Amino acid sequence: MEEFDQDKVDDTTLALLRLTMHEDKFGARAWKSFDWSTLDRLHEKGFIGNPKGKAKSVTLTKEGEERATRLFPQMFRESSNAG
């Protein structure tokens, strides 16, 4: 695989976690079916809880939840020129 901007991949993954984000008694959670290296980096950056384990979802930290919510519309909002 060629070189790539890991920070862009991390931000995109975090924004996509927003698609499956939901609240439970532990806070914001999202399904963790993403690249393990990316999830490890997001954990190291403090945006998600430890992705290792049997759970099929991962907890988002408050910072991760806020960043995911901010990034998602920036990256995926439909253009007003569509048509």
N, C-alpha and C positions, 0 to 999 in steps of 0.2 A: 504494500500500500504506500502511496506517495505521502509526502509531508502534508499536514493539514493544520489549520488553526484550531487547537484544542479548546481554546476559550470560546470560540464561536460554536463548536459542537456542544460544549457544556451549556451555553446560554440557550441554544436551540432545544436541547434535551430538557432543560429546566422549564422552558416555555411549554413544551409538549406535555410535561407532567401536569400542567394546569388543566389539560383536557380531562384527566381522570381524577382530579383532586376532589376530595370530599372531607368533611369534618367527622371526627368521632371523639370518644372521650380522651384520646391522646393528642388531639389537635388535627391539623391538616395532614392528609395521607394521599398517596397516589400509587397506582400500579407501577411496579418496578421492572417491566419487561423492556429494558433498554440495555445498551452495551455496558458491561460490567466495569470496564475501565473508566467510562464516563461517569457512571454512578459513584465509583470510588473517588474520582476527582471532585464531584459535587459534594460528597461527604467531607473530604479534606478541606474544601472551601467553606464549610459550615452551612450549606444550604439544605442538606437533607440528613436524616439520621443514618446510622450504619445500615447499608443495604444488604449486608450478609445475614443470612438466617432463613428460616422456613417460610416466613410471611411473604405473601405475594404482593404486598404493598410496602411502601417506604414512607416514613414520616418526613414532613417538610418542617424545617425550622421556621420561625417567624420571618426571618430574613429571606429564606428561600421562598416562602409563600408570597411575600410582598414582591420579590424580584420576578417570580413566575407570572404573577398577575400583571405586572408592568410589561414584561417582555412579550407575552402572548399577543396582545393586540398590535404591538409594534412590528412583530414579525409576520403575523398572519391575517391582519385586517384586510378585507377586500378593498381594492382600489375603487374610488368613487368614479373612475373613468371606465369601469368595466361595462361591457354591454355589447 
